[in-house]
Amino acid sequence: MHSVYLFTGESTLRRRASENQIREIHAQSKARLGNIRLDGEELELKELLSHLKISPLFEDGKIIIIHNAEEFDEQERLAEILTKGLPPHLFLVLEGEKLDKRSKLYKIIEKKGLVQEQSKPDRRTLPGIVRELLKEKNVRVTAEGFRYLVSAVEPDVGRLEREIEKLACFPHKGELDIEELRELVFSDQSANIFEFLDLIGERKLAALKQVRQLLDSDEDPMKLFFMIASQIRSLLSVKSLIALGKSDEEIAQELGRYPWMINKQRRMVSHFTEAELIELIHRLQREDIAIKQGEREPHEALYEILLRVTAPAHILN
């Protein structure tokens, strides 16, 4: 166990990493440790020195946490202190956006302690972070719901953390599915996207105008493609169960959704025949393969599907 730590990079990830490290120090240390939190923007050398020298009354030692460490003006002096070494049962955790790697402070922490840089997540690393956050908050989602959660919220860990905290407060037994997540999780353009999905369910030509607006505002076409596919599959499930004479409550129970959601989709499926929904699913699969093989651009596939949804069958055939 080191006596000094530095966490830099993406704000939420570095905060989480530093808090995990603080918990680990408490767990591994046999001493009773208190936490002292300081802000580098306001911290003066005199105050830091007093914390480094004065022993706590009711603990054996302490962990001094300096947030916004890059803003601390006396970094050279702190480097000198760390070069001499910290007293037993005294730990220093620094957390900030960036610390100059050429500085004495950075070099001494790298030599005597632990440095971790938290990179901003991308679409490749985001799923692992989402799984960790869901597990932490004991939130369970379906596989399809997980894919939606990863795609619907931009790769902003702070935003994801807040959204998953919100899901944790939602009274629900079992896994949250995509229908529930669409109502609870709000992407930056959630209102427009939900309106877009409703227009698809109602087979309105306005969906073409809406998708242009979404694409013009840099919405990911693959995300929209995935959401359309999910909407069509959901409508087919509801349509099939309605054909069996089941009530909204029975359908909701079988699909694990809420009756009000089913009631909304019952109105939508009246605009489609079962054969049309099945054909749309086959078309979505073909378009997906074409995209993956580089034969079709995602936005072209979107327009093709929307034309199939909104145009009367006799026009397309």
ChimeraX commands (.cxc) that place a marker at each C-alpha (Angstrom):
marker #1 position 0.00,0.00,0.00 radius 0.5
marker #1 position 1.40,3.39,-1.05 radius 0.5
marker #1 position 1.25,6.59,0.98 radius 0.5
marker #1 position 0.51,8.92,-1.96 radius 0.5
marker #1 position -1.83,8.59,-4.94 radius 0.5
marker #1 position -2.73,10.72,-7.96 radius 0.5
marker #1 position -5.86,10.33,-10.07 radius 0.5
marker #1 position -6.29,12.42,-13.23 radius 0.5
marker #1 position -8.41,12.45,-16.39 radius 0.5
marker #1 position -12.17,12.19,-16.90 radius 0.5
marker #1 position -13.91,13.81,-13.93 radius 0.5
marker #1 position -16.37,11.11,-12.86 radius 0.5
marker #1 position -14.00,8.20,-13.46 radius 0.5
marker #1 position -11.17,9.84,-11.52 radius 0.5
marker #1 position -13.54,10.67,-8.65 radius 0.5
marker #1 position -14.78,7.08,-8.56 radius 0.5
marker #1 position -11.23,5.71,-8.72 radius 0.5
marker #1 position -10.04,7.97,-5.89 radius 0.5
marker #1 position -13.03,7.05,-3.70 radius 0.5
marker #1 position -12.37,3.35,-4.33 radius 0.5
marker #1 position -8.76,3.87,-3.33 radius 0.5
marker #1 position -9.77,5.66,-0.12 radius 0.5
marker #1 position -12.04,2.74,0.78 radius 0.5
marker #1 position -9.21,0.31,0.05 radius 0.5
marker #1 position -6.80,2.22,2.29 radius 0.5
marker #1 position -9.32,2.06,5.14 radius 0.5
marker #1 position -9.85,-1.66,4.52 radius 0.5
marker #1 position -6.14,-2.54,4.39 radius 0.5
marker #1 position -4.88,-0.27,7.15 radius 0.5
marker #1 position -5.00,-1.56,10.70 radius 0.5
marker #1 position -5.09,2.01,11.97 radius 0.5
marker #1 position -8.15,4.17,12.59 radius 0.5
marker #1 position -8.02,6.82,9.89 radius 0.5
marker #1 position -9.95,10.05,9.46 radius 0.5
marker #1 position -10.66,11.72,6.10 radius 0.5
marker #1 position -9.64,15.34,5.49 radius 0.5
marker #1 position -10.98,16.84,2.24 radius 0.5
marker #1 position -9.37,19.94,0.76 radius 0.5
marker #1 position -9.82,21.92,-2.46 radius 0.5
marker #1 position -6.68,22.80,-4.43 radius 0.5
marker #1 position -8.27,26.03,-5.68 radius 0.5
marker #1 position -8.56,27.41,-2.14 radius 0.5
marker #1 position -5.84,25.50,-0.32 radius 0.5
marker #1 position -2.93,27.46,1.14 radius 0.5
marker #1 position 0.41,25.94,2.09 radius 0.5
marker #1 position -0.01,26.88,5.75 radius 0.5
marker #1 position -3.28,24.94,6.00 radius 0.5
marker #1 position -1.81,21.89,4.26 radius 0.5
marker #1 position 1.24,21.89,6.55 radius 0.5
marker #1 position -0.99,22.01,9.62 radius 0.5
marker #1 position -2.90,18.95,8.40 radius 0.5
marker #1 position 0.36,17.13,7.69 radius 0.5
marker #1 position 1.76,17.82,11.17 radius 0.5
marker #1 position -1.18,17.79,13.57 radius 0.5
marker #1 position -2.36,14.34,14.65 radius 0.5
marker #1 position -6.10,13.71,15.00 radius 0.5
marker #1 position -7.43,13.32,18.55 radius 0.5
marker #1 position -9.52,10.20,18.09 radius 0.5
marker #1 position -7.77,8.45,15.17 radius 0.5
marker #1 position -4.36,6.90,14.61 radius 0.5
marker #1 position -3.84,8.70,11.32 radius 0.5
marker #1 position -5.61,10.31,8.40 radius 0.5
marker #1 position -6.13,10.39,4.67 radius 0.5
marker #1 position -5.77,13.85,3.17 radius 0.5
marker #1 position -7.71,14.19,-0.08 radius 0.5
marker #1 position -6.95,17.18,-2.32 radius 0.5
marker #1 position -9.53,17.77,-5.05 radius 0.5
marker #1 position -8.60,19.96,-8.05 radius 0.5
marker #1 position -4.98,19.21,-7.21 radius 0.5
marker #1 position -3.73,20.90,-10.39 radius 0.5
marker #1 position -4.92,24.25,-8.97 radius 0.5
marker #1 position -2.75,24.05,-5.85 radius 0.5
marker #1 position -0.16,26.85,-6.08 radius 0.5
marker #1 position 2.53,25.26,-3.92 radius 0.5
marker #1 position 3.16,22.08,-5.88 radius 0.5
marker #1 position 6.96,22.45,-5.68 radius 0.5
marker #1 position 6.79,22.65,-1.87 radius 0.5
marker #1 position 4.53,19.63,-1.73 radius 0.5
marker #1 position 6.98,17.73,-3.91 radius 0.5
marker #1 position 9.75,18.50,-1.39 radius 0.5
marker #1 position 7.60,17.19,1.46 radius 0.5
marker #1 position 6.85,13.97,-0.41 radius 0.5
marker #1 position 10.53,13.50,-1.25 radius 0.5
marker #1 position 11.28,13.37,2.49 radius 0.5
marker #1 position 8.39,10.98,3.02 radius 0.5
marker #1 position 5.12,11.09,4.94 radius 0.5
marker #1 position 4.75,9.99,8.58 radius 0.5
marker #1 position 3.24,6.56,9.35 radius 0.5
marker #1 position -0.54,6.30,9.00 radius 0.5
marker #1 position -0.68,9.44,6.87 radius 0.5
marker #1 position -1.92,9.07,3.30 radius 0.5
marker #1 position -2.29,11.67,0.55 radius 0.5
marker #1 position -4.77,11.28,-2.33 radius 0.5
marker #1 position -4.67,13.90,-5.08 radius 0.5
marker #1 position -7.43,14.17,-7.67 radius 0.5
marker #1 position -7.53,16.57,-10.62 radius 0.5
marker #1 position -8.02,16.99,-14.33 radius 0.5
marker #1 position -4.37,17.07,-15.30 radius 0.5
marker #1 position -0.99,17.44,-13.64 radius 0.5
marker #1 position 2.09,18.39,-15.64 radius 0.5
marker #1 position 4.06,15.17,-16.15 radius 0.5
marker #1 position 7.27,17.21,-16.25 radius 0.5
marker #1 position 6.68,18.68,-12.79 radius 0.5
marker #1 position 8.57,17.56,-9.69 radius 0.5
marker #1 position 5.29,16.72,-7.98 radius 0.5
marker #1 position 4.15,14.37,-10.72 radius 0.5
marker #1 position 7.56,12.66,-10.91 radius 0.5
marker #1 position 7.83,12.09,-7.16 radius 0.5
marker #1 position 4.30,10.65,-6.95 radius 0.5
marker #1 position 5.07,8.39,-9.92 radius 0.5
marker #1 position 8.25,7.24,-8.16 radius 0.5
marker #1 position 6.97,6.81,-4.62 radius 0.5
marker #1 position 3.25,6.26,-5.09 radius 0.5
marker #1 position 0.60,5.39,-7.64 radius 0.5
marker #1 position -0.57,7.45,-10.63 radius 0.5
marker #1 position -3.75,6.60,-12.53 radius 0.5
marker #1 position -5.05,8.48,-15.57 radius 0.5
marker #1 position -8.70,7.89,-16.39 radius 0.5
marker #1 position -9.32,8.26,-20.13 radius 0.5
marker #1 position -12.63,9.55,-21.44 radius 0.5
marker #1 position -14.72,6.50,-22.44 radius 0.5
marker #1 position -15.62,5.69,-26.01 radius 0.5
marker #1 position -18.18,3.30,-27.50 radius 0.5
marker #1 position -15.71,0.41,-27.04 radius 0.5
marker #1 position -15.07,0.96,-23.32 radius 0.5
marker #1 position -18.51,2.30,-22.39 radius 0.5
marker #1 position -20.31,-1.09,-22.00 radius 0.5
marker #1 position -17.90,-2.19,-19.26 radius 0.5
marker #1 position -18.48,1.05,-17.34 radius 0.5
marker #1 position -22.26,0.71,-17.69 radius 0.5
marker #1 position -22.12,-2.87,-16.36 radius 0.5
marker #1 position -20.10,-1.70,-13.36 radius 0.5
marker #1 position -22.55,1.13,-12.61 radius 0.5
marker #1 position -25.58,-1.16,-12.94 radius 0.5
marker #1 position -24.02,-3.74,-10.63 radius 0.5
marker #1 position -23.10,-1.05,-8.11 radius 0.5
marker #1 position -26.68,0.23,-7.93 radius 0.5
marker #1 position -28.21,-3.25,-8.14 radius 0.5
marker #1 position -30.14,-2.35,-11.29 radius 0.5
marker #1 position -30.96,-5.19,-13.67 radius 0.5
marker #1 position -31.87,-4.69,-17.32 radius 0.5
marker #1 position -32.61,-7.03,-20.21 radius 0.5
marker #1 position -29.94,-7.62,-22.88 radius 0.5
marker #1 position -31.89,-5.41,-25.28 radius 0.5
marker #1 position -32.34,-2.82,-22.55 radius 0.5
marker #1 position -28.60,-2.81,-21.92 radius 0.5
marker #1 position -27.85,-2.15,-25.59 radius 0.5
marker #1 position -30.37,0.67,-25.56 radius 0.5
marker #1 position -28.86,2.19,-22.40 radius 0.5
marker #1 position -25.38,2.16,-23.93 radius 0.5
marker #1 position -26.58,3.75,-27.17 radius 0.5
marker #1 position -29.19,6.19,-25.84 radius 0.5
marker #1 position -26.93,8.15,-23.50 radius 0.5
marker #1 position -23.80,9.87,-24.78 radius 0.5
marker #1 position -20.50,8.46,-23.39 radius 0.5
marker #1 position -20.61,10.84,-20.43 radius 0.5
marker #1 position -19.94,8.82,-17.27 radius 0.5
marker #1 position -21.40,11.47,-14.98 radius 0.5
marker #1 position -24.62,11.51,-16.97 radius 0.5
marker #1 position -24.78,7.71,-17.01 radius 0.5
marker #1 position -24.19,7.57,-13.28 radius 0.5
marker #1 position -27.07,9.97,-12.65 radius 0.5
marker #1 position -29.39,8.07,-15.00 radius 0.5
marker #1 position -28.61,4.73,-13.35 radius 0.5
marker #1 position -29.11,6.25,-9.89 radius 0.5
marker #1 position -32.53,7.32,-11.14 radius 0.5
marker #1 position -33.24,3.77,-12.33 radius 0.5
marker #1 position -32.22,2.45,-8.90 radius 0.5
marker #1 position -34.99,4.56,-7.33 radius 0.5
marker #1 position -37.61,3.14,-9.69 radius 0.5
marker #1 position -39.78,0.52,-7.95 radius 0.5
marker #1 position -39.48,-2.55,-10.13 radius 0.5
marker #1 position -39.13,-6.29,-9.71 radius 0.5
marker #1 position -36.91,-8.14,-12.17 radius 0.5
marker #1 position -35.18,-6.69,-15.21 radius 0.5
marker #1 position -36.05,-3.35,-16.78 radius 0.5
marker #1 position -36.80,-3.75,-20.47 radius 0.5
marker #1 position -36.34,-1.32,-23.32 radius 0.5
marker #1 position -39.89,0.04,-23.10 radius 0.5
marker #1 position -39.41,1.04,-19.46 radius 0.5
marker #1 position -35.94,2.44,-20.10 radius 0.5
marker #1 position -37.25,4.58,-22.95 radius 0.5
marker #1 position -39.65,6.18,-20.48 radius 0.5
marker #1 position -37.09,6.59,-17.68 radius 0.5
marker #1 position -33.79,7.38,-19.40 radius 0.5
marker #1 position -33.45,10.66,-21.20 radius 0.5
marker #1 position -30.87,11.17,-23.90 radius 0.5
marker #1 position -30.10,14.72,-24.98 radius 0.5
marker #1 position -32.83,14.53,-27.63 radius 0.5
marker #1 position -35.14,12.15,-25.82 radius 0.5
marker #1 position -38.33,14.11,-26.49 radius 0.5
marker #1 position -37.61,14.22,-30.24 radius 0.5
marker #1 position -36.62,10.56,-30.35 radius 0.5
marker #1 position -39.71,9.40,-28.47 radius 0.5
marker #1 position -41.88,11.50,-30.76 radius 0.5
marker #1 position -40.08,9.93,-33.73 radius 0.5
marker #1 position -40.84,6.40,-32.45 radius 0.5
marker #1 position -44.48,7.32,-31.89 radius 0.5
marker #1 position -44.71,8.62,-35.47 radius 0.5
marker #1 position -43.36,5.28,-36.70 radius 0.5
marker #1 position -45.98,3.43,-34.67 radius 0.5
marker #1 position -48.66,5.65,-36.18 radius 0.5
marker #1 position -47.21,5.25,-39.72 radius 0.5
marker #1 position -47.11,9.01,-40.25 radius 0.5
marker #1 position -45.05,10.62,-43.02 radius 0.5
marker #1 position -43.88,13.19,-40.47 radius 0.5
marker #1 position -41.41,10.49,-39.32 radius 0.5
marker #1 position -39.33,11.26,-42.45 radius 0.5
marker #1 position -39.08,14.93,-41.50 radius 0.5
marker #1 position -38.27,14.01,-37.91 radius 0.5
marker #1 position -35.45,11.66,-38.87 radius 0.5
marker #1 position -33.88,14.39,-41.02 radius 0.5
marker #1 position -33.92,16.73,-38.04 radius 0.5
marker #1 position -32.38,14.10,-35.80 radius 0.5
marker #1 position -29.62,13.31,-38.30 radius 0.5
marker #1 position -28.95,17.03,-38.88 radius 0.5
marker #1 position -28.42,17.41,-35.14 radius 0.5
marker #1 position -25.75,14.66,-35.28 radius 0.5
marker #1 position -27.85,11.86,-33.84 radius 0.5
marker #1 position -26.19,8.49,-34.51 radius 0.5
marker #1 position -28.03,6.80,-37.44 radius 0.5
marker #1 position -27.19,3.32,-36.08 radius 0.5
marker #1 position -28.77,4.23,-32.77 radius 0.5
marker #1 position -31.96,5.28,-34.59 radius 0.5
marker #1 position -31.86,2.11,-36.71 radius 0.5
marker #1 position -31.61,-0.03,-33.58 radius 0.5
marker #1 position -34.49,1.82,-31.91 radius 0.5
marker #1 position -36.73,1.39,-34.97 radius 0.5
marker #1 position -35.96,-2.35,-34.99 radius 0.5
marker #1 position -36.83,-2.57,-31.30 radius 0.5
marker #1 position -40.09,-0.68,-31.86 radius 0.5
marker #1 position -41.17,-2.96,-34.72 radius 0.5
marker #1 position -40.34,-6.16,-32.79 radius 0.5
marker #1 position -42.28,-4.83,-29.82 radius 0.5
marker #1 position -45.30,-4.00,-31.97 radius 0.5
marker #1 position -45.25,-7.48,-33.51 radius 0.5
marker #1 position -45.23,-9.12,-30.06 radius 0.5
marker #1 position -48.21,-7.04,-28.99 radius 0.5
marker #1 position -50.05,-7.64,-32.29 radius 0.5
marker #1 position -49.62,-11.41,-31.98 radius 0.5
marker #1 position -50.96,-11.50,-28.43 radius 0.5
marker #1 position -53.91,-9.27,-29.30 radius 0.5
marker #1 position -54.78,-11.78,-32.03 radius 0.5
marker #1 position -55.02,-14.41,-29.30 radius 0.5
marker #1 position -57.65,-12.31,-27.55 radius 0.5
marker #1 position -55.49,-11.32,-24.58 radius 0.5
marker #1 position -56.19,-8.18,-22.54 radius 0.5
marker #1 position -53.72,-5.36,-21.94 radius 0.5
marker #1 position -53.08,-6.68,-18.43 radius 0.5
marker #1 position -52.42,-10.21,-19.70 radius 0.5
marker #1 position -50.10,-8.94,-22.45 radius 0.5
marker #1 position -48.29,-6.70,-19.97 radius 0.5
marker #1 position -47.73,-9.64,-17.65 radius 0.5
marker #1 position -46.52,-11.93,-20.43 radius 0.5
marker #1 position -44.11,-9.34,-21.88 radius 0.5
marker #1 position -43.07,-7.95,-18.49 radius 0.5
marker #1 position -44.31,-4.42,-19.22 radius 0.5
marker #1 position -46.88,-2.03,-17.85 radius 0.5
marker #1 position -50.52,-2.10,-19.00 radius 0.5
marker #1 position -50.43,1.59,-20.00 radius 0.5
marker #1 position -47.55,0.84,-22.36 radius 0.5
marker #1 position -49.51,-1.97,-23.94 radius 0.5
marker #1 position -52.57,0.25,-24.27 radius 0.5
marker #1 position -50.48,2.78,-26.18 radius 0.5
marker #1 position -49.07,0.10,-28.49 radius 0.5
marker #1 position -52.49,-1.46,-29.01 radius 0.5
marker #1 position -53.51,1.75,-30.75 radius 0.5
marker #1 position -50.33,1.71,-32.84 radius 0.5
marker #1 position -50.60,-1.89,-34.04 radius 0.5
marker #1 position -54.03,-1.18,-35.52 radius 0.5
marker #1 position -52.12,0.63,-38.30 radius 0.5
marker #1 position -50.26,-2.57,-39.31 radius 0.5
marker #1 position -51.14,-6.06,-40.38 radius 0.5
marker #1 position -49.14,-8.86,-38.81 radius 0.5
marker #1 position -47.68,-9.68,-42.24 radius 0.5
marker #1 position -46.46,-6.09,-42.63 radius 0.5
marker #1 position -44.67,-6.17,-39.27 radius 0.5
marker #1 position -43.02,-9.50,-40.11 radius 0.5
marker #1 position -41.89,-8.15,-43.48 radius 0.5
marker #1 position -40.47,-5.05,-41.79 radius 0.5
marker #1 position -38.43,-7.22,-39.42 radius 0.5
marker #1 position -37.05,-9.21,-42.37 radius 0.5
marker #1 position -36.26,-5.92,-44.14 radius 0.5
marker #1 position -34.47,-4.60,-41.03 radius 0.5
marker #1 position -32.36,-7.76,-40.89 radius 0.5
marker #1 position -31.41,-7.43,-44.56 radius 0.5
marker #1 position -30.52,-3.76,-44.14 radius 0.5
marker #1 position -28.46,-4.56,-41.04 radius 0.5
marker #1 position -26.44,-7.14,-42.98 radius 0.5
marker #1 position -25.96,-4.68,-45.85 radius 0.5
marker #1 position -24.65,-2.04,-43.43 radius 0.5
marker #1 position -22.22,-4.46,-41.78 radius 0.5
marker #1 position -20.93,-5.59,-45.19 radius 0.5
marker #1 position -20.43,-1.99,-46.30 radius 0.5
marker #1 position -23.06,-2.22,-49.03 radius 0.5
marker #1 position -25.38,0.34,-47.45 radius 0.5
marker #1 position -24.86,3.54,-45.48 radius 0.5
marker #1 position -26.79,3.64,-42.16 radius 0.5
marker #1 position -28.75,6.77,-43.12 radius 0.5
marker #1 position -29.78,5.13,-46.42 radius 0.5
marker #1 position -31.07,2.11,-44.53 radius 0.5
marker #1 position -33.02,4.40,-42.22 radius 0.5
marker #1 position -34.82,6.10,-45.09 radius 0.5
marker #1 position -35.54,2.78,-46.78 radius 0.5
marker #1 position -37.17,1.40,-43.64 radius 0.5
marker #1 position -39.14,4.60,-43.02 radius 0.5
marker #1 position -40.49,4.55,-46.56 radius 0.5
marker #1 position -41.66,0.99,-45.96 radius 0.5
marker #1 position -43.30,2.03,-42.70 radius 0.5
marker #1 position -45.02,5.22,-43.84 radius 0.5
marker #1 position -45.96,4.53,-47.46 radius 0.5
marker #1 position -49.04,2.44,-48.35 radius 0.5
marker #1 position -48.15,-1.08,-49.45 radius 0.5
marker #1 position -49.57,-0.66,-53.00 radius 0.5
marker #1 position -47.13,2.23,-53.66 radius 0.5
marker #1 position -44.08,0.13,-52.78 radius 0.5
marker #1 position -45.13,-3.06,-54.54 radius 0.5
marker link #1:1,2 radius 0.2
marker link #1:2,3 radius 0.2
marker link #1:3,4 radius 0.2
marker link #1:4,5 radius 0.2
marker link #1:5,6 radius 0.2
marker link #1:6,7 radius 0.2
marker link #1:7,8 radius 0.2
marker link #1:8,9 radius 0.2
marker link #1:9,10 radius 0.2
marker link #1:10,11 radius 0.2
marker link #1:11,12 radius 0.2
marker link #1:12,13 radius 0.2
marker link #1:13,14 radius 0.2
marker link #1:14,15 radius 0.2
marker link #1:15,16 radius 0.2
marker link #1:16,17 radius 0.2
marker link #1:17,18 radius 0.2
marker link #1:18,19 radius 0.2
marker link #1:19,20 radius 0.2
marker link #1:20,21 radius 0.2
marker link #1:21,22 radius 0.2
marker link #1:22,23 radius 0.2
marker link #1:23,24 radius 0.2
marker link #1:24,25 radius 0.2
marker link #1:25,26 radius 0.2
marker link #1:26,27 radius 0.2
marker link #1:27,28 radius 0.2
marker link #1:28,29 radius 0.2
marker link #1:29,30 radius 0.2
marker link #1:30,31 radius 0.2
marker link #1:31,32 radius 0.2
marker link #1:32,33 radius 0.2
marker link #1:33,34 radius 0.2
marker link #1:34,35 radius 0.2
marker link #1:35,36 radius 0.2
marker link #1:36,37 radius 0.2
marker link #1:37,38 radius 0.2
marker link #1:38,39 radius 0.2
marker link #1:39,40 radius 0.2
marker link #1:40,41 radius 0.2
marker link #1:41,42 radius 0.2
marker link #1:42,43 radius 0.2
marker link #1:43,44 radius 0.2
marker link #1:44,45 radius 0.2
marker link #1:45,46 radius 0.2
marker link #1:46,47 radius 0.2
marker link #1:47,48 radius 0.2
marker link #1:48,49 radius 0.2
marker link #1:49,50 radius 0.2
marker link #1:50,51 radius 0.2
marker link #1:51,52 radius 0.2
marker link #1:52,53 radius 0.2
marker link #1:53,54 radius 0.2
marker link #1:54,55 radius 0.2
marker link #1:55,56 radius 0.2
marker link #1:56,57 radius 0.2
marker link #1:57,58 radius 0.2
marker link #1:58,59 radius 0.2
marker link #1:59,60 radius 0.2
marker link #1:60,61 radius 0.2
marker link #1:61,62 radius 0.2
marker link #1:62,63 radius 0.2
marker link #1:63,64 radius 0.2
marker link #1:64,65 radius 0.2
marker link #1:65,66 radius 0.2
marker link #1:66,67 radius 0.2
marker link #1:67,68 radius 0.2
marker link #1:68,69 radius 0.2
marker link #1:69,70 radius 0.2
marker link #1:70,71 radius 0.2
marker link #1:71,72 radius 0.2
marker link #1:72,73 radius 0.2
marker link #1:73,74 radius 0.2
marker link #1:74,75 radius 0.2
marker link #1:75,76 radius 0.2
marker link #1:76,77 radius 0.2
marker link #1:77,78 radius 0.2
marker link #1:78,79 radius 0.2
marker link #1:79,80 radius 0.2
marker link #1:80,81 radius 0.2
marker link #1:81,82 radius 0.2
marker link #1:82,83 radius 0.2
marker link #1:83,84 radius 0.2
marker link #1:84,85 radius 0.2
marker link #1:85,86 radius 0.2
marker link #1:86,87 radius 0.2
marker link #1:87,88 radius 0.2
marker link #1:88,89 radius 0.2
marker link #1:89,90 radius 0.2
marker link #1:90,91 radius 0.2
marker link #1:91,92 radius 0.2
marker link #1:92,93 radius 0.2
marker link #1:93,94 radius 0.2
marker link #1:94,95 radius 0.2
marker link #1:95,96 radius 0.2
marker link #1:96,97 radius 0.2
marker link #1:97,98 radius 0.2
marker link #1:98,99 radius 0.2
marker link #1:99,100 radius 0.2
marker link #1:100,101 radius 0.2
marker link #1:101,102 radius 0.2
marker link #1:102,103 radius 0.2
marker link #1:103,104 radius 0.2
marker link #1:104,105 radius 0.2
marker link #1:105,106 radius 0.2
marker link #1:106,107 radius 0.2
marker link #1:107,108 radius 0.2
marker link #1:108,109 radius 0.2
marker link #1:109,110 radius 0.2
marker link #1:110,111 radius 0.2
marker link #1:111,112 radius 0.2
marker link #1:112,113 radius 0.2
marker link #1:113,114 radius 0.2
marker link #1:114,115 radius 0.2
marker link #1:115,116 radius 0.2
marker link #1:116,117 radius 0.2
marker link #1:117,118 radius 0.2
marker link #1:118,119 radius 0.2
marker link #1:119,120 radius 0.2
marker link #1:120,121 radius 0.2
marker link #1:121,122 radius 0.2
marker link #1:122,123 radius 0.2
marker link #1:123,124 radius 0.2
marker link #1:124,125 radius 0.2
marker link #1:125,126 radius 0.2
marker link #1:126,127 radius 0.2
marker link #1:127,128 radius 0.2
marker link #1:128,129 radius 0.2
marker link #1:129,130 radius 0.2
marker link #1:130,131 radius 0.2
marker link #1:131,132 radius 0.2
marker link #1:132,133 radius 0.2
marker link #1:133,134 radius 0.2
marker link #1:134,135 radius 0.2
marker link #1:135,136 radius 0.2
marker link #1:136,137 radius 0.2
marker link #1:137,138 radius 0.2
marker link #1:138,139 radius 0.2
marker link #1:139,140 radius 0.2
marker link #1:140,141 radius 0.2
marker link #1:141,142 radius 0.2
marker link #1:142,143 radius 0.2
marker link #1:143,144 radius 0.2
marker link #1:144,145 radius 0.2
marker link #1:145,146 radius 0.2
marker link #1:146,147 radius 0.2
marker link #1:147,148 radius 0.2
marker link #1:148,149 radius 0.2
marker link #1:149,150 radius 0.2
marker link #1:150,151 radius 0.2
marker link #1:151,152 radius 0.2
marker link #1:152,153 radius 0.2
marker link #1:153,154 radius 0.2
marker link #1:154,155 radius 0.2
marker link #1:155,156 radius 0.2
marker link #1:156,157 radius 0.2
marker link #1:157,158 radius 0.2
marker link #1:158,159 radius 0.2
marker link #1:159,160 radius 0.2
marker link #1:160,161 radius 0.2
marker link #1:161,162 radius 0.2
marker link #1:162,163 radius 0.2
marker link #1:163,164 radius 0.2
marker link #1:164,165 radius 0.2
marker link #1:165,166 radius 0.2
marker link #1:166,167 radius 0.2
marker link #1:167,168 radius 0.2
marker link #1:168,169 radius 0.2
marker link #1:169,170 radius 0.2
marker link #1:170,171 radius 0.2
marker link #1:171,172 radius 0.2
marker link #1:172,173 radius 0.2
marker link #1:173,174 radius 0.2
marker link #1:174,175 radius 0.2
marker link #1:175,176 radius 0.2
marker link #1:176,177 radius 0.2
marker link #1:177,178 radius 0.2
marker link #1:178,179 radius 0.2
marker link #1:179,180 radius 0.2
marker link #1:180,181 radius 0.2
marker link #1:181,182 radius 0.2
marker link #1:182,183 radius 0.2
marker link #1:183,184 radius 0.2
marker link #1:184,185 radius 0.2
marker link #1:185,186 radius 0.2
marker link #1:186,187 radius 0.2
marker link #1:187,188 radius 0.2
marker link #1:188,189 radius 0.2
marker link #1:189,190 radius 0.2
marker link #1:190,191 radius 0.2
marker link #1:191,192 radius 0.2
marker link #1:192,193 radius 0.2
marker link #1:193,194 radius 0.2
marker link #1:194,195 radius 0.2
marker link #1:195,196 radius 0.2
marker link #1:196,197 radius 0.2
marker link #1:197,198 radius 0.2
marker link #1:198,199 radius 0.2
marker link #1:199,200 radius 0.2
marker link #1:200,201 radius 0.2
marker link #1:201,202 radius 0.2
marker link #1:202,203 radius 0.2
marker link #1:203,204 radius 0.2
marker link #1:204,205 radius 0.2
marker link #1:205,206 radius 0.2
marker link #1:206,207 radius 0.2
marker link #1:207,208 radius 0.2
marker link #1:208,209 radius 0.2
marker link #1:209,210 radius 0.2
marker link #1:210,211 radius 0.2
marker link #1:211,212 radius 0.2
marker link #1:212,213 radius 0.2
marker link #1:213,214 radius 0.2
marker link #1:214,215 radius 0.2
marker link #1:215,216 radius 0.2
marker link #1:216,217 radius 0.2
marker link #1:217,218 radius 0.2
marker link #1:218,219 radius 0.2
marker link #1:219,220 radius 0.2
marker link #1:220,221 radius 0.2
marker link #1:221,222 radius 0.2
marker link #1:222,223 radius 0.2
marker link #1:223,224 radius 0.2
marker link #1:224,225 radius 0.2
marker link #1:225,226 radius 0.2
marker link #1:226,227 radius 0.2
marker link #1:227,228 radius 0.2
marker link #1:228,229 radius 0.2
marker link #1:229,230 radius 0.2
marker link #1:230,231 radius 0.2
marker link #1:231,232 radius 0.2
marker link #1:232,233 radius 0.2
marker link #1:233,234 radius 0.2
marker link #1:234,235 radius 0.2
marker link #1:235,236 radius 0.2
marker link #1:236,237 radius 0.2
marker link #1:237,238 radius 0.2
marker link #1:238,239 radius 0.2
marker link #1:239,240 radius 0.2
marker link #1:240,241 radius 0.2
marker link #1:241,242 radius 0.2
marker link #1:242,243 radius 0.2
marker link #1:243,244 radius 0.2
marker link #1:244,245 radius 0.2
marker link #1:245,246 radius 0.2
marker link #1:246,247 radius 0.2
marker link #1:247,248 radius 0.2
marker link #1:248,249 radius 0.2
marker link #1:249,250 radius 0.2
marker link #1:250,251 radius 0.2
marker link #1:251,252 radius 0.2
marker link #1:252,253 radius 0.2
marker link #1:253,254 radius 0.2
marker link #1:254,255 radius 0.2
marker link #1:255,256 radius 0.2
marker link #1:256,257 radius 0.2
marker link #1:257,258 radius 0.2
marker link #1:258,259 radius 0.2
marker link #1:259,260 radius 0.2
marker link #1:260,261 radius 0.2
marker link #1:261,262 radius 0.2
marker link #1:262,263 radius 0.2
marker link #1:263,264 radius 0.2
marker link #1:264,265 radius 0.2
marker link #1:265,266 radius 0.2
marker link #1:266,267 radius 0.2
marker link #1:267,268 radius 0.2
marker link #1:268,269 radius 0.2
marker link #1:269,270 radius 0.2
marker link #1:270,271 radius 0.2
marker link #1:271,272 radius 0.2
marker link #1:272,273 radius 0.2
marker link #1:273,274 radius 0.2
marker link #1:274,275 radius 0.2
marker link #1:275,276 radius 0.2
marker link #1:276,277 radius 0.2
marker link #1:277,278 radius 0.2
marker link #1:278,279 radius 0.2
marker link #1:279,280 radius 0.2
marker link #1:280,281 radius 0.2
marker link #1:281,282 radius 0.2
marker link #1:282,283 radius 0.2
marker link #1:283,284 radius 0.2
marker link #1:284,285 radius 0.2
marker link #1:285,286 radius 0.2
marker link #1:286,287 radius 0.2
marker link #1:287,288 radius 0.2
marker link #1:288,289 radius 0.2
marker link #1:289,290 radius 0.2
marker link #1:290,291 radius 0.2
marker link #1:291,292 radius 0.2
marker link #1:292,293 radius 0.2
marker link #1:293,294 radius 0.2
marker link #1:294,295 radius 0.2
marker link #1:295,296 radius 0.2
marker link #1:296,297 radius 0.2
marker link #1:297,298 radius 0.2
marker link #1:298,299 radius 0.2
marker link #1:299,300 radius 0.2
marker link #1:300,301 radius 0.2
marker link #1:301,302 radius 0.2
marker link #1:302,303 radius 0.2
marker link #1:303,304 radius 0.2
marker link #1:304,305 radius 0.2
marker link #1:305,306 radius 0.2
marker link #1:306,307 radius 0.2
marker link #1:307,308 radius 0.2
marker link #1:308,309 radius 0.2
marker link #1:309,310 radius 0.2
marker link #1:310,311 radius 0.2
marker link #1:311,312 radius 0.2
marker link #1:312,313 radius 0.2
marker link #1:313,314 radius 0.2
marker link #1:314,315 radius 0.2
marker link #1:315,316 radius 0.2
marker link #1:316,317 radius 0.2
view
